[in-house]
Amino acid sequence: MSSKYQTVGDIYGNIYQPQSTGAYKHIGSLNELDFSIQKVISESIRKEQYVFAKALKDGRQEIIVAFISTDVPEARYEHIKKQVKSYVKGDIPIVVQPVSPLLLDDVIALASEDEIDTGILSEFYNIVKEAVDNHASDIHIEATATKVELKHRINGLVYLHKEYDADVMLKVLRAIYNTKGHYGTVDKQLDLYNKAQQAVIDQNIAGMVYRLRFQSTPLYPYGYNVVMRVLSMGKKQSQTINSLGYSSQQVELIDKALTAPEGVIIFSGETGSGKSTSLSVVLKLMVDRSRRQKKILTIESPPEYIIDGACQIPVHETADDTSQMTLEKFNHTFKAAMRLDPDVIMAGEIRDRSSAALLQQAVQSGHKVLTTLHAQNAFLCIDRLMGIGIDRDVLLSPKFLSLIVHQTLIPIVCPRCAWSYDKYQSIYPDCQILQRLQNINRYYGNDDHRLADVHFANPDGCIHCDHKAAIGREVVAEILAPTEKILEKINLGKHQQAREIWHQNGGKTISYHAFEKVLSGLLCPVIYEYKMGRLDQLEGVL
């Protein structure tokens, strides 16, 4: 039978086309059809033209003919899409179903596993596309024994997107993990209910590749949680230092640190605080200013932005890697990078003594180094570096630390639907946050009229913000450019005096920077307290 199925016309027009009498074309026995499909799958993969598929649905055998052609004109393809037909042979549903060319690689990959279901591919494609369209940074899938909820993290907050049938979602996740997970990043089979697993999955959406960092874990008593971080691969960095949200004074400090020929620039903050974005913007600026006459290397896992003019080195992780193995791979790559004659190195996160020693070696050998670190504020970054092995005398020497940026991201209130201070007060006259806002505003010597610019998020939102009450996120940060006096006080253990010198020279805490955005109407006071703590604690912070 398979010898008849050689052309696109045969595939679409003849195989299951009803006769004019209404009778169905004879397809032979089910076994014969299965054999034919298996042979055509092999031939079609080789030709990269079209793929047959089969699947079980609702306990019944369903044959799906998935039409794909790389040489069909767009107009013809659009016509074919409208001609989807369903037939029944006995009690076996048969569907002739064209598939988007964007899914070609996915269909071929699944077909080679003999588990293809074009509905699964389409469903996963839609899951990722809807997240991308909603500007979600993460996709959350939370399953219990009775339901599955798919959520999006947007502007730092998690929203329910839709509910799913448990069997459908399980089938989607298993198929995608087992067939689309990058080789080496996945276990042999997905086991959502019994162990934590990870994967790296790429998905093409409208010509752009999005990389999904897949992480799963079982939930008690019977469920699972899957989170997929959405990273736009191949996206060129288009933002600037001025557009990220830093104050003009902070931009000046960053600019000055970039001109220094040596030293380390550290970006600190929790996961999702915008460190990678800020680093890529800074590196792009360094490339442009050097007119591509400096060798700039990055060590990333994985690279999230394309930075023209920089050499971006990926660190590959596998499902079997322990934390120690991952660190060893990073450190090995870091060591190799220093032998590539770089001027500037951006080296992911410094987490252990080995990477700290490499950082110290790179800076002392005259390289400019940018990196990230986890710490609770800018000053604690210094303690953290000491704790993981940087020599104290080296760390506190004048030319080692260029700049420390501790930051997070805050949602910017939608100006179209935001409530004014007076409107919020009329709705919630006894809300204690109003009193705290008045008190802290007066503490800093501001007149009550300054509160007229404050905006509160409208919980219902509007069409302009997709009813999310926010239109994006901006950085709030505290930036420490260590002077000799500050380093001297830290070396003597006089940390409070070091902070006082910093304040006297214009240093502002991350909380105060956020408060400035409250007064300017960018940040809702309620969201301020959700992200930064109560307003009446600001006095003790600054």
VONUMAR-772807 format. One record per residue (C-alpha): x, y, z; residue in one letter. Coordinates in steps of 0.5 Angstrom, whole numbers, plus 500, padded with zeros to 3 digits. Each point is the difference from the previous one (the first is absolute). Layout:
<sites>
- X;Y;Z;a
...
</sites>
This chain:
<sites>
- 500;500;500;m
- 505;505;502;s
- 503;500;493;s
- 494;504;498;k
- 501;506;505;y
- 506;503;497;q
- 497;507;498;t
- 497;506;504;v
- 494;499;495;g
- 499;493;502;d
- 501;501;508;i
- 494;506;500;y
- 496;498;494;g
- 499;493;500;n
- 502;496;506;i
- 493;501;504;y
- 496;504;495;q
- 493;498;499;p
- 498;497;494;q
- 494;504;496;s
- 495;494;502;t
- 502;502;507;g
- 503;493;501;a
- 507;500;504;y
- 507;499;496;k
- 502;493;502;h
- 506;500;505;i
- 501;493;502;g
- 500;497;507;s
- 503;504;506;l
- 506;496;500;n
- 501;501;493;e
- 499;508;501;l
- 505;500;506;d
- 505;497;496;f
- 499;505;494;s
- 500;506;505;i
- 507;497;503;q
- 503;500;493;k
- 498;506;498;v
- 502;504;506;i
- 507;497;499;s
- 500;502;493;e
- 497;507;501;s
- 505;502;506;i
- 505;499;495;r
- 497;504;494;k
- 498;505;506;e
- 493;501;496;q
- 494;497;504;y
- 499;495;506;v
- 495;495;502;f
- 498;500;507;a
- 496;495;505;k
- 497;501;507;a
- 495;497;505;l
- 495;505;502;k
- 495;499;505;d
- 502;492;500;g
- 498;500;492;r
- 505;499;494;q
- 501;507;497;e
- 504;500;493;i
- 502;507;499;i
- 503;502;493;v
- 504;506;501;a
- 502;504;494;f
- 506;504;500;i
- 504;502;494;s
- 506;505;499;t
- 498;502;493;d
- 493;501;500;v
- 498;508;498;p
- 497;504;506;e
- 494;501;496;a
- 499;492;499;r
- 502;499;507;y
- 494;504;503;e
- 495;497;495;h
- 502;493;503;i
- 500;502;507;k
- 492;502;499;k
- 499;493;497;q
- 501;496;506;v
- 496;493;500;k
- 498;495;504;s
- 498;493;498;y
- 498;494;504;v
- 502;493;498;k
- 495;495;504;g
- 501;503;507;d
- 507;503;498;i
- 500;508;500;p
- 505;502;494;i
- 502;507;500;v
- 504;504;494;v
- 503;506;504;q
- 505;504;497;p
- 506;503;505;v
- 503;507;500;s
- 507;500;496;p
- 503;503;507;l
- 498;493;503;l
- 504;496;495;l
- 506;498;504;d
- 496;499;506;d
- 495;495;496;v
- 506;496;497;i
- 503;500;507;a
- 494;497;503;l
- 499;495;494;a
- 507;497;501;s
- 497;498;507;e
- 494;497;497;d
- 496;504;505;e
- 498;506;496;i
- 493;504;501;d
- 500;506;496;t
- 495;502;505;g
- 505;500;506;i
- 505;504;495;l
- 494;505;499;s
- 499;501;508;e
- 507;501;502;f
- 501;505;494;y
- 494;503;503;n
- 502;500;507;i
- 507;503;499;v
- 497;505;495;k
- 494;503;505;e
- 506;501;505;a
- 504;504;495;v
- 494;504;498;d
- 499;501;507;n
- 507;502;501;h
- 500;495;506;a
- 507;499;502;s
- 498;493;503;d
- 495;494;499;i
- 497;497;506;h
- 497;493;500;i
- 497;498;506;e
- 496;493;500;a
- 496;497;506;t
- 496;494;500;a
- 494;503;497;t
- 503;506;496;k
- 505;503;496;v
- 501;508;500;e
- 505;503;495;l
- 502;507;503;k
- 505;506;497;h
- 504;504;504;r
- 500;507;497;i
- 503;506;503;n
- 502;496;506;g
- 493;498;502;l
- 497;493;498;v
- 493;500;497;y
- 496;494;498;l
- 499;499;493;h
- 496;494;499;k
- 498;493;502;e
- 502;494;497;y
- 497;493;500;d
- 505;496;504;a
- 501;494;495;d
- 501;505;494;v
- 506;504;504;m
- 503;494;502;l
- 501;497;493;k
- 502;507;497;v
- 506;500;505;l
- 502;493;500;r
- 500;501;492;a
- 504;506;500;i
- 505;498;505;y
- 502;494;497;n
- 500;502;493;t
- 502;508;500;k
- 505;500;506;g
- 507;501;498;h
- 504;494;500;y
- 504;500;507;g
- 495;504;504;t
- 494;495;501;v
- 500;493;503;d
- 497;495;496;k
- 493;501;502;q
- 496;505;503;l
- 498;498;507;d
- 496;506;503;l
- 497;496;506;y
- 506;497;503;n
- 506;505;499;k
- 503;507;498;a
- 502;500;493;q
- 503;505;495;q
- 501;502;493;a
- 501;505;494;v
- 495;500;495;i
- 500;505;494;d
- 494;502;496;q
- 499;505;494;n
- 495;505;501;i
- 498;504;494;a
- 508;500;497;g
- 503;501;507;m
- 503;494;504;v
- 498;500;508;y
- 504;496;504;r
- 496;497;506;l
- 503;498;507;r
- 496;494;502;f
- 500;498;507;q
- 495;495;504;s
- 499;498;507;t
- 495;495;503;p
- 494;503;504;l
- 497;497;506;y
- 496;496;501;p
- 499;499;492;y
- 502;505;495;g
- 506;504;497;y
- 502;507;499;n
- 504;501;493;v
- 503;507;499;v
- 503;502;493;m
- 504;507;500;r
- 499;503;493;v
- 506;503;497;l
- 500;503;493;s
- 506;497;497;m
- 503;504;494;g
- 497;507;502;k
- 505;505;500;k
- 500;505;506;q
- 496;506;498;s
- 500;504;507;q
- 505;505;502;t
- 502;502;507;i
- 496;506;500;n
- 494;496;499;s
- 500;494;505;l
- 498;505;506;g
- 507;502;503;y
- 500;507;503;s
- 504;505;496;s
- 505;500;506;q
- 500;492;500;q
- 501;500;492;v
- 506;505;501;e
- 503;495;505;l
- 500;494;495;i
- 502;504;495;d
- 507;502;504;k
- 501;493;502;a
- 500;498;493;l
- 505;505;498;t
- 505;497;505;a
- 505;495;496;p
- 500;495;506;e
- 496;497;506;g
- 493;496;501;v
- 493;503;499;i
- 495;496;504;i
- 493;499;499;f
- 496;497;506;s
- 493;498;501;g
- 495;495;500;e
- 498;495;494;t
- 496;505;496;g
- 503;506;502;s
- 502;502;493;g
- 507;499;501;k
- 501;496;493;s
- 497;506;496;t
- 504;505;504;s
- 506;496;498;l
- 499;500;493;s
- 498;507;500;v
- 507;502;503;v
- 503;495;495;l
- 497;503;494;k
- 502;507;502;l
- 507;497;501;m
- 500;497;493;v
- 498;507;497;d
- 505;504;504;r
- 506;496;498;s
- 498;500;493;r
- 500;492;500;r
- 508;501;502;q
- 499;497;506;k
- 500;492;501;k
- 494;499;504;i
- 498;493;503;l
- 494;498;503;t
- 499;493;504;i
- 492;499;501;e
- 496;494;501;s
- 496;501;495;p
- 501;506;496;p
- 494;504;501;e
- 501;506;495;y
- 504;501;494;i
- 506;505;501;i
- 503;502;493;d
- 507;501;501;g
- 501;495;506;a
- 502;493;500;c
- 495;496;504;q
- 502;493;503;i
- 495;496;502;p
- 500;495;506;v
- 497;494;499;h
- 496;496;506;e
- 497;493;499;t
- 495;497;504;a
- 505;495;504;d
- 504;506;502;d
- 501;501;508;t
- 501;508;502;s
- 507;498;501;q
- 500;498;493;m
- 497;506;497;t
- 505;504;504;l
- 506;497;497;e
- 497;501;493;k
- 499;507;502;f
- 507;501;503;n
- 503;496;494;h
- 497;504;495;t
- 502;506;504;f
- 508;498;500;k
- 500;499;493;a
- 497;507;499;a
- 506;503;503;m
- 504;497;495;r
- 496;503;494;l
- 504;506;501;d
- 494;504;502;p
- 499;507;502;d
- 493;500;504;v
- 497;493;503;i
- 493;499;502;m
- 500;494;504;a
- 493;498;502;g
- 499;499;508;e
- 506;500;505;i
- 498;494;505;r
- 505;496;503;d
- 508;501;502;r
- 502;497;493;s
- 496;506;496;s
- 502;505;505;a
- 508;498;499;a
- 499;501;493;l
- 496;507;500;l
- 506;502;505;q
- 505;497;495;q
- 497;504;494;a
- 499;506;503;v
- 507;500;503;q
- 503;499;493;s
- 497;506;497;g
- 493;498;497;h
- 494;503;501;k
- 495;495;503;v
- 492;501;501;l
- 496;495;504;t
- 494;498;504;t
- 500;498;507;l
- 494;499;505;h
- 500;505;506;a
- 495;504;504;q
- 503;506;499;n
- 506;504;496;a
- 504;500;507;f
- 499;492;501;l
- 503;499;493;c
- 506;501;503;i
- 499;496;506;d
- 498;494;495;r
- 506;501;496;l
- 504;499;506;m
- 496;494;502;g
- 502;496;494;i
- 507;501;500;g
- 502;507;497;i
- 506;502;504;d
- 498;506;504;r
- 506;505;499;d
- 499;499;492;v
- 493;501;501;l
- 500;506;504;l
- 506;503;495;s
- 498;506;497;p
- 500;498;492;k
- 496;493;502;f
- 493;502;501;l
- 498;505;494;s
- 492;499;502;l
- 495;496;503;i
- 493;501;498;v
- 494;497;504;h
- 494;500;497;q
- 493;497;499;t
- 494;501;495;l
- 493;504;502;i
- 494;500;496;p
- 498;507;497;i
- 493;502;501;v
- 496;501;494;c
- 499;508;499;p
- 493;499;496;r
- 496;496;505;c
- 504;502;507;a
- 497;503;506;w
- 502;507;502;s
- 502;501;508;y
- 493;503;501;d
- 496;495;497;k
- 503;494;503;y
- 499;504;507;q
- 493;501;498;s
- 499;492;499;i
- 504;498;506;y
- 500;506;505;p
- 503;496;506;d
- 505;496;496;c
- 507;500;504;q
- 504;501;494;i
- 498;507;499;l
- 502;502;507;q
- 507;497;499;r
- 501;503;494;l
- 498;507;503;q
- 505;499;506;n
- 506;498;495;i
- 499;505;495;n
- 500;505;506;r
- 506;497;503;y
- 504;502;494;y
- 497;507;500;g
- 495;499;494;n
- 494;504;500;d
- 493;496;500;d
- 499;503;493;h
- 506;496;498;r
- 495;494;501;l
- 495;502;494;a
- 505;497;495;d
- 499;493;504;v
- 496;495;496;h
- 497;493;502;f
- 499;494;496;a
- 493;499;498;n
- 499;493;501;p
- 495;499;494;d
- 505;503;495;g
- 498;502;493;c
- 501;498;493;i
- 506;504;500;h
- 504;496;505;c
- 496;493;498;d
- 496;501;507;h
- 507;499;504;k
- 500;507;503;a
- 508;500;497;a
- 503;502;494;i
- 507;497;501;g
- 506;500;505;r
- 505;504;502;e
- 507;500;504;v
- 500;502;507;v
- 507;500;503;a
- 506;502;505;e
- 507;501;497;i
- 506;500;504;l
- 506;503;496;a
- 505;498;506;p
- 505;506;502;t
- 507;499;504;e
- 496;503;506;k
- 494;495;499;i
- 505;494;499;l
- 505;503;506;e
- 494;500;505;k
- 497;493;497;i
- 507;497;501;n
- 500;503;508;l
- 493;496;501;g
- 497;507;500;k
- 494;498;495;h
- 495;506;503;q
- 505;505;499;q
- 502;498;493;a
- 492;500;499;r
- 500;507;503;e
- 505;502;495;i
- 497;497;494;w
- 493;504;502;h
- 504;507;501;q
- 503;499;493;n
- 493;499;497;g
- 499;492;501;g
- 492;498;500;k
- 498;493;502;t
- 495;496;495;i
- 494;502;505;s
- 501;507;499;y
- 501;500;493;h
- 493;496;499;a
- 497;505;505;f
- 502;506;495;e
- 497;496;495;k
- 493;500;504;v
- 501;507;501;l
- 501;501;492;s
- 493;496;499;g
- 504;494;497;l
- 499;495;505;l
- 494;498;504;c
- 501;501;508;p
- 496;493;501;v
- 505;497;495;i
- 506;503;504;y
- 498;497;506;e
- 499;493;497;y
- 507;501;497;k
- 504;504;505;m
- 497;500;506;g
- 496;505;504;r
- 501;507;499;l
- 501;502;507;d
- 506;495;500;q
- 503;505;495;l
- 503;504;505;e
- 504;495;503;g
- 503;497;494;v
- 502;507;497;l
</sites>
